[in-house]
Amino acid sequence: MEPLPNSRTEPDGSAVIRVLSYNIRSMRDDTGALARVIAACDPDLVLLQEAPRFFRWRKKLTRLARAAGLVHLSGGATAAGPALLCSLRATVERTEDVLLPLTPGRHRRGLATAVVRIGGARLGVLSCHLSLEAEERHEQAGLLLGQLAGMGVTHAVAGGDLNERPGGRTFRRLGDGLRDCWTAAPRGGEYTFPATGPDRRIDAVFVTEGVEVLGCGVPLGLPGVAEHDLRAATDHLPVLTALRVPASEA
């Protein structure tokens, strides 16, 4: 894989940032491999799904962030699984963890969100893990789009485990309001699940209009990202995206 652009701030104040979306299966696998994969991807923002939610969940997330050279930004148990990590390059304006409506007998879902400034750019950030059930998943996509619209930002990035392949109703609904980064600028692998023999793309990153996608895909062959670590870290493969975000007017 040809390396994605490194993070930087352009002379006009726009920011090139690296965003990683990753389902980490509650850190039940090889946490050393997980931290090495995240660190090797050198992200500014990490959108996690299935972050720890129970005993000492915050300590586990903080420890993972520290091992990868990052900090815990928001989410975890308070968002029913989705979480955000960030580098010290990000200045945090605000965070909000959102619990989605609970369908009796099903798993609780939520959204981890934040507004950050990187360089001269202001960016909304959202991590999600949508339902296994098609109708509920489609409704959650609408709530996700509504959450982004209400964040008061011109530019945003949203990503996560959609539990659906491209072409499905939910994927199409998100694609109607946002841009699918893999479709815009594929770079690296496409399939994200299962990690030991990926044959489908159910994890994705989306951006709002005006954000330039410089490359997006599973970081196969990226220097420092060992295939063994990708298989050992969790049951999903990560999605790494490079974006150029315009400078904010305010």
Summary of the structure (lengths in Angstrom):
residues: 250
radius of gyration: 16.2
end to end distance: 36.8
largest distance: 52.5
contacts: 936
relative contact order: 0.20
helix: 26%
strand: 33%
